[in-house]
């Protein structure tokens, strides 16, 4: 990954030579092709809007790592993952007629929804019904503002409706990790209920993220389009102590809104060539898998990965399953 991909200037102070010669910490032999990934964090955990703006700058400098179609404004996908910006969402919730509790006491879900208003309302009702069955309470909904003026004409017909849902943490759930686990179960139960009504690839529904810790904004963008498309990302109280950005270069799947990165746990640069074998092994092991953290509810999680996803989406599904099942992130990664 080159110095320019981190927004570093080409001058003596940085030790980077614009001509591509090795100097200082920069070695052009270490440059790679494929998707671009960038990460920025405040090591003391201080949240600020500047972290978000710097992440978008990193993403723009990764533009050469993304694929472009025959329509020059049609990209394979780009996105950003941040911590939940509480002050921002508290303000937006108030504007939408509901109140959010303290950070960690609620979750925010980012959803891609179909354009058909009747089917979209059916999905919303499914959320309300399944949340109640899972002992959760929906606090409210929010329409996410968007600006599609920079999108290619071939992309606009595929554009989903963007909504956020806010879920209250029940009093009996004592820790954030337990809350994350219950949200995971609820999200899978909701998805399965929706996909029983309409085939997944035709449903127009995709849960981008649902967490009390993080939120993801992504889509079928080029690097420079993400910040323009989502005005939220430029509001001064949209703050985070970390941000993960990604610009996609698809090699084994066609671009779609849902296949943009980051996913809920990872953003990936590369290609997994054992995809079919990995998916089959996960499916075969469902009958023998158990966890005291899920109990009988574990059956709500099947299938771990849906057919037709990319290699990275399936990897993310498996990693999430292992972490939610009680493994540490490092243990889960060693098992993958």
Secondary structure, 3 states (H helix, E strand, C coil): CCHHHHCCCCCCCCCCCCCCCCECCECHHHCCCCCEEEEEECCCCCCEHHHHHHHHHHHHCCHHHCCECCCCCCECCEEEEEECCHHHHHHHHHHCCCCCCCCCCEEEEEEEECCCHHHHHHHHHHHHHHHHHCCCEEEEEEECCCCCCCCCHHHHCCCCEEEEEEEECCCCCCCHHHHHHHHHHHHHHHHHHHHHHCCHHHHCCEEEEEECCEEEEEECCCCCHHHHHCHHHHCCCCCECEEEEEECCCCCCCCCCCCCCCCCCCCCCCCCCCHHHHHHHHHHHHHHCCCCCCHHHHHHHCCCCCCCCCHHHHHHHHHHHHHHCCCCHHHHHHHC
